Amino acid sequence: MVFWEGYVSDELMGTFAPIVLYWIYAGFYHLLPPLDKYRLHTRKDEGNKNLVPFKTVVKGVLLQQLVQAIVALFLLTTTTNASGVIVQPSIPKQILQILVAMFVMDTWQYFVHRYMHQNKFLYRHIHSQHHRLVVPYAIGALYNHPIEGLLLDTVGGAISFLVSGMTARTAVVFFCFAVVKTVDDHCGLWLPGNIFHIFFQNNTAYHDIHHQLQGLKYNYSQPFFSIWDKLLGTYMPFNLVKRPGGGFEARLAKE
C-alpha cells in the first residue's frame, strides 16, 4: 500500500502530484540564499540578459500545467481498468517501464526540440520563447510557448506513458521524477553533492550550454540522457571553470 491509497485515486495523484512538486522544488530553489559561489551566471546577468519578466514566466508555466493536467487526467482515467481493480506490476517490471518511458521521452523531445531549432519559422514564433531565459532559473523550467508545451512535454509524456505500459501509480513516480530533473536542469546552480550531477551527464551545466548563443545548435537532449546528441553529432563538451568573482562558468570545449 502507498501512503495516498484510500485518500486520493492514483489518477488524481498522477495528474496533480507532479504540478505540486514542481512548485515545491522550484520554490525551494527560488527561496535559497543567493549562493553566488555555486551560480553558473551572476545575479547581474540574470537580471540584465533575460528578456521576459518573472511574472510572465509564472503565468506561462501555469498555463502549460493547466493543459498538462487536462490531458493527464483524461489519459489516466480512460486507460484505467473498467472494473477498477488494477494489479500493480512487480517492482522490477515497474523499473523497466520507467526506463522505457525515460528513453521514449528523451527520443521524442530530442527530435522535436532539434527540429524547433532547425526550422526558422518554428524557432522564431514558438521555441524562442523558452530562450528568452538566456540565464535559466528553476521556476522557468517549463516556461514555453503553449504549442511547444503541448508538443514537447504533454504529448511526449503521453507517448511515454502509453508505450511503456505503466499504470497510473507507476506514472506518479515517473512524472514526479521527470519534473524534479527538469527543474534541476534549469536551476542555474552547480551545488556540491547534487545527485543529478553525479549520475546524469545531461545536467544543469549541460543544458546551460544549450542556452548560450554559441551552444544553440548543440545539447538538444533532455531531460535524462545525452544519447542522441552523441550519436547524431550535436553533443558539445564543456568545461566548468571558476569565475574570479565567485561561482562557475560552463565554457564550450569543441572537440
Secondary structure as UniProt FT lines:
FT   TURN            3..7
FT   HELIX           10..31
FT   HELIX           36..38
FT   HELIX           43..49
FT   HELIX           54..78
FT   TURN            82..83
FT   HELIX           91..118
FT   HELIX           120..125
FT   HELIX           127..132
FT   HELIX           138..142
FT   HELIX           146..148
FT   HELIX           149..155
FT   HELIX           156..164
FT   HELIX           168..185
FT   TURN            192..193
FT   HELIX           195..199
FT   HELIX           204..211
FT   HELIX           213..215
FT   TURN            216..217
FT   HELIX           227..231
FT   TURN            232..233
FT   STRAND          238..242
FT   TURN            244..245
FT   STRAND          248..252
//
